[in-house]
Amino acid sequence: MPFMKGREPIRRTLKYLNAGKLVLKDKVRIFSVNYNTYGEHHAGAREFVFWNIPQVQFKNPQVQVLTLKNMTPSPFVRCYFEDGRDMLIDIDGKGHDDIIDHLVKVVGKTREQLDAEARLAESKDNPANFGYGCDRHCICEIPGQIACPGTVPLPEKMRGKFLFAPK
């Protein structure tokens, strides 16, 4: 399996990528991480980039994710919003778990928002669903299906009392 080669290949599995906690708010357009490849106070930022950036990219395909190395004396995350504003988040001296927890609180969607979006996507994405809360109330509304027996009687060849009746 070619995708299982390289440094820590577990980062490229779907199970690992889906386990990411950070789903950014809809207004975030660019997510950038500035850190150095050396220095003790940059260790958490390096681990965050190594372990969590693939999950952030997978969970947020509409967001541009940047990593800028060796350009800053202290590590930070900057989020650019669609209305032109930006937010600077200091991650100096924090571990990668602390960083991800803080980012979920500040720029992440809440659990309630994620649950509501999942329910909405679940009911709308499959056109075969019908009933209360879906696009179609009854299966008879789909072209090619038989009309409801309550409005249009079924043909005799489809009714049991005519099909199994002695002749």
BALOBA-1460 file (C-alpha; in Angstrom, 3 decimals):
// residues 167
<rec num="1" residu="m" x="0.000" y="0.000" z="0.000"/>
<rec num="2" residu="p" x="1.790" y="3.114" z="-1.206"/>
<rec num="3" residu="f" x="-0.009" y="5.557" z="1.096"/>
<rec num="4" residu="m" x="1.399" y="3.793" z="4.153"/>
<rec num="5" residu="k" x="4.950" y="4.948" z="3.454"/>
<rec num="6" residu="g" x="6.740" y="7.912" z="4.945"/>
<rec num="7" residu="r" x="6.783" y="9.534" z="8.367"/>
<rec num="8" residu="e" x="3.793" y="8.534" z="10.522"/>
<rec num="9" residu="p" x="1.561" y="7.187" z="7.737"/>
<rec num="10" residu="i" x="-1.389" y="6.973" z="10.143"/>
<rec num="11" residu="r" x="-1.960" y="10.686" z="9.388"/>
<rec num="12" residu="r" x="-3.193" y="9.776" z="5.911"/>
<rec num="13" residu="t" x="-5.895" y="7.302" z="6.921"/>
<rec num="14" residu="l" x="-9.557" y="8.291" z="6.687"/>
<rec num="15" residu="k" x="-10.236" y="7.180" z="10.254"/>
<rec num="16" residu="y" x="-7.547" y="9.551" z="11.548"/>
<rec num="17" residu="l" x="-8.608" y="12.447" z="9.313"/>
<rec num="18" residu="n" x="-12.272" y="12.124" z="10.334"/>
<rec num="19" residu="a" x="-11.304" y="12.185" z="14.025"/>
<rec num="20" residu="g" x="-10.308" y="15.863" z="13.839"/>
<rec num="21" residu="k" x="-12.047" y="18.127" z="16.350"/>
<rec num="22" residu="l" x="-11.582" y="21.491" z="14.640"/>
<rec num="23" residu="v" x="-14.321" y="22.428" z="12.157"/>
<rec num="24" residu="l" x="-13.899" y="26.117" z="11.430"/>
<rec num="25" residu="k" x="-16.778" y="28.588" z="11.297"/>
<rec num="26" residu="d" x="-18.195" y="29.397" z="7.868"/>
<rec num="27" residu="k" x="-16.771" y="32.933" z="7.855"/>
<rec num="28" residu="v" x="-13.133" y="31.751" z="8.067"/>
<rec num="29" residu="r" x="-11.475" y="31.805" z="4.632"/>
<rec num="30" residu="i" x="-7.731" y="31.511" z="5.410"/>
<rec num="31" residu="f" x="-6.115" y="29.734" z="8.364"/>
<rec num="32" residu="s" x="-2.363" y="30.319" z="8.752"/>
<rec num="33" residu="v" x="0.122" y="28.982" z="11.302"/>
<rec num="34" residu="n" x="3.456" y="30.752" z="11.822"/>
<rec num="35" residu="y" x="6.175" y="28.855" z="13.683"/>
<rec num="36" residu="n" x="9.872" y="28.038" z="13.689"/>
<rec num="37" residu="t" x="11.488" y="24.649" z="13.141"/>
<rec num="38" residu="y" x="13.726" y="25.230" z="16.166"/>
<rec num="39" residu="g" x="13.219" y="26.526" z="19.674"/>
<rec num="40" residu="e" x="11.545" y="25.017" z="22.735"/>
<rec num="41" residu="h" x="8.563" y="27.386" z="22.819"/>
<rec num="42" residu="h" x="7.710" y="26.401" z="19.204"/>
<rec num="43" residu="a" x="7.479" y="22.660" z="20.022"/>
<rec num="44" residu="g" x="3.689" y="22.673" z="20.483"/>
<rec num="45" residu="a" x="3.185" y="24.551" z="17.220"/>
<rec num="46" residu="r" x="5.409" y="22.057" z="15.372"/>
<rec num="47" residu="e" x="3.430" y="19.132" z="16.798"/>
<rec num="48" residu="f" x="0.154" y="20.884" z="15.940"/>
<rec num="49" residu="v" x="1.275" y="21.322" z="12.327"/>
<rec num="50" residu="f" x="2.518" y="17.730" z="12.103"/>
<rec num="51" residu="w" x="-0.470" y="16.002" z="13.722"/>
<rec num="52" residu="n" x="-3.478" y="18.304" z="13.367"/>
<rec num="53" residu="i" x="-3.112" y="20.337" z="10.165"/>
<rec num="54" residu="p" x="-4.047" y="17.343" z="7.954"/>
<rec num="55" residu="q" x="-7.248" y="16.945" z="10.002"/>
<rec num="56" residu="v" x="-8.018" y="20.671" z="9.740"/>
<rec num="57" residu="q" x="-7.540" y="20.562" z="5.954"/>
<rec num="58" residu="f" x="-9.725" y="17.469" z="5.631"/>
<rec num="59" residu="k" x="-12.552" y="18.832" z="7.795"/>
<rec num="60" residu="n" x="-12.478" y="22.291" z="6.145"/>
<rec num="61" residu="p" x="-12.082" y="21.868" z="2.364"/>
<rec num="62" residu="q" x="-13.343" y="25.412" z="1.671"/>
<rec num="63" residu="v" x="-10.594" y="27.018" z="3.823"/>
<rec num="64" residu="q" x="-7.083" y="27.773" z="2.600"/>
<rec num="65" residu="v" x="-4.567" y="26.459" z="5.158"/>
<rec num="66" residu="l" x="-1.067" y="27.976" z="5.249"/>
<rec num="67" residu="t" x="1.996" y="27.088" z="7.287"/>
<rec num="68" residu="l" x="4.769" y="29.661" z="7.405"/>
<rec num="69" residu="k" x="8.079" y="28.466" z="8.824"/>
<rec num="70" residu="n" x="11.010" y="30.365" z="10.287"/>
<rec num="71" residu="m" x="9.531" y="33.834" z="9.820"/>
<rec num="72" residu="t" x="8.528" y="34.812" z="13.352"/>
<rec num="73" residu="p" x="10.084" y="35.033" z="16.828"/>
<rec num="74" residu="s" x="6.947" y="33.620" z="18.488"/>
<rec num="75" residu="p" x="4.401" y="31.123" z="17.123"/>
<rec num="76" residu="f" x="0.870" y="32.250" z="16.326"/>
<rec num="77" residu="v" x="-2.234" y="31.362" z="14.320"/>
<rec num="78" residu="r" x="-3.944" y="33.954" z="12.158"/>
<rec num="79" residu="c" x="-7.454" y="33.485" z="10.794"/>
<rec num="80" residu="y" x="-8.711" y="35.702" z="7.981"/>
<rec num="81" residu="f" x="-12.462" y="36.146" z="7.690"/>
<rec num="82" residu="e" x="-14.561" y="36.759" z="4.579"/>
<rec num="83" residu="d" x="-15.350" y="40.353" z="5.583"/>
<rec num="84" residu="g" x="-11.654" y="41.337" z="5.627"/>
<rec num="85" residu="r" x="-11.025" y="41.095" z="9.363"/>
<rec num="86" residu="d" x="-8.356" y="38.849" z="10.832"/>
<rec num="87" residu="m" x="-7.792" y="37.278" z="14.239"/>
<rec num="88" residu="l" x="-4.406" y="36.654" z="15.806"/>
<rec num="89" residu="i" x="-4.153" y="33.743" z="18.273"/>
<rec num="90" residu="d" x="-1.010" y="33.331" z="20.371"/>
<rec num="91" residu="i" x="0.184" y="29.722" z="20.740"/>
<rec num="92" residu="d" x="3.573" y="30.464" z="22.336"/>
<rec num="93" residu="g" x="4.646" y="27.707" z="24.733"/>
<rec num="94" residu="k" x="1.388" y="25.692" z="24.436"/>
<rec num="95" residu="g" x="1.181" y="21.983" z="23.662"/>
<rec num="96" residu="h" x="-0.634" y="20.811" z="20.560"/>
<rec num="97" residu="d" x="-3.611" y="19.524" z="22.603"/>
<rec num="98" residu="d" x="-3.957" y="22.919" z="24.300"/>
<rec num="99" residu="i" x="-3.747" y="24.643" z="20.913"/>
<rec num="100" residu="i" x="-6.485" y="22.522" z="19.349"/>
<rec num="101" residu="d" x="-8.773" y="22.943" z="22.380"/>
<rec num="102" residu="h" x="-8.306" y="26.726" z="22.314"/>
<rec num="103" residu="l" x="-8.932" y="26.917" z="18.558"/>
<rec num="104" residu="v" x="-12.129" y="24.868" z="18.885"/>
<rec num="105" residu="k" x="-13.394" y="27.364" z="21.475"/>
<rec num="106" residu="v" x="-12.387" y="30.486" z="19.542"/>
<rec num="107" residu="v" x="-12.865" y="29.779" z="15.807"/>
<rec num="108" residu="g" x="-14.535" y="26.355" z="15.792"/>
<rec num="109" residu="k" x="-18.170" y="25.432" z="15.411"/>
<rec num="110" residu="t" x="-19.995" y="24.269" z="18.517"/>
<rec num="111" residu="r" x="-21.191" y="20.695" z="18.931"/>
<rec num="112" residu="e" x="-24.809" y="21.858" z="18.551"/>
<rec num="113" residu="q" x="-24.031" y="23.519" z="15.197"/>
<rec num="114" residu="l" x="-22.289" y="20.381" z="13.930"/>
<rec num="115" residu="d" x="-25.197" y="18.161" z="15.004"/>
<rec num="116" residu="a" x="-27.741" y="20.458" z="13.340"/>
<rec num="117" residu="e" x="-25.734" y="20.522" z="10.085"/>
<rec num="118" residu="a" x="-25.391" y="16.728" z="10.128"/>
<rec num="119" residu="r" x="-29.151" y="16.296" z="10.558"/>
<rec num="120" residu="l" x="-29.880" y="18.771" z="7.770"/>
<rec num="121" residu="a" x="-27.406" y="17.138" z="5.381"/>
<rec num="122" residu="e" x="-28.682" y="13.670" z="6.225"/>
<rec num="123" residu="s" x="-32.274" y="14.412" z="5.331"/>
<rec num="124" residu="k" x="-31.585" y="16.472" z="2.193"/>
<rec num="125" residu="d" x="-28.739" y="14.755" z="0.373"/>
<rec num="126" residu="n" x="-30.584" y="11.580" z="-0.627"/>
<rec num="127" residu="p" x="-33.405" y="12.169" z="-3.145"/>
<rec num="128" residu="a" x="-34.850" y="8.725" z="-2.370"/>
<rec num="129" residu="n" x="-35.966" y="9.911" z="1.078"/>
<rec num="130" residu="f" x="-39.644" y="10.749" z="1.394"/>
<rec num="131" residu="g" x="-41.983" y="11.551" z="4.239"/>
<rec num="132" residu="y" x="-42.210" y="14.314" z="6.826"/>
<rec num="133" residu="g" x="-39.320" y="16.807" z="6.590"/>
<rec num="134" residu="c" x="-38.153" y="15.650" z="3.151"/>
<rec num="135" residu="d" x="-38.611" y="17.022" z="-0.351"/>
<rec num="136" residu="r" x="-41.412" y="14.588" z="-1.195"/>
<rec num="137" residu="h" x="-44.330" y="13.618" z="1.025"/>
<rec num="138" residu="c" x="-45.084" y="10.311" z="-0.687"/>
<rec num="139" residu="i" x="-43.305" y="7.955" z="-3.074"/>
<rec num="140" residu="c" x="-46.112" y="8.465" z="-5.601"/>
<rec num="141" residu="e" x="-44.736" y="11.962" z="-6.291"/>
<rec num="142" residu="i" x="-41.632" y="10.455" z="-7.942"/>
<rec num="143" residu="p" x="-42.035" y="10.060" z="-11.721"/>
<rec num="144" residu="g" x="-42.487" y="6.440" z="-12.788"/>
<rec num="145" residu="q" x="-44.090" y="5.287" z="-9.519"/>
<rec num="146" residu="i" x="-47.653" y="4.105" z="-9.169"/>
<rec num="147" residu="a" x="-50.138" y="6.681" z="-7.881"/>
<rec num="148" residu="c" x="-51.482" y="6.401" z="-4.343"/>
<rec num="149" residu="p" x="-54.241" y="3.769" z="-4.079"/>
<rec num="150" residu="g" x="-56.310" y="6.265" z="-2.081"/>
<rec num="151" residu="t" x="-56.609" y="8.639" z="-5.045"/>
<rec num="152" residu="v" x="-56.342" y="6.316" z="-8.062"/>
<rec num="153" residu="p" x="-57.456" y="2.654" z="-7.772"/>
<rec num="154" residu="l" x="-54.806" y="0.049" z="-8.500"/>
<rec num="155" residu="p" x="-55.231" y="-2.170" z="-11.561"/>
<rec num="156" residu="e" x="-57.009" y="-5.442" z="-10.789"/>
<rec num="157" residu="k" x="-53.938" y="-7.471" z="-11.693"/>
<rec num="158" residu="m" x="-52.087" y="-5.839" z="-8.764"/>
<rec num="159" residu="r" x="-54.770" y="-6.470" z="-6.155"/>
<rec num="160" residu="g" x="-54.694" y="-9.679" z="-4.166"/>
<rec num="161" residu="k" x="-58.427" y="-10.324" z="-4.122"/>
<rec num="162" residu="f" x="-58.478" y="-10.490" z="-7.912"/>
<rec num="163" residu="l" x="-55.089" y="-12.182" z="-8.284"/>
<rec num="164" residu="f" x="-55.719" y="-15.083" z="-5.908"/>
<rec num="165" residu="a" x="-59.478" y="-15.443" z="-6.327"/>
<rec num="166" residu="p" x="-60.668" y="-18.741" z="-7.768"/>
<rec num="167" residu="k" x="-61.806" y="-18.461" z="-11.347"/>
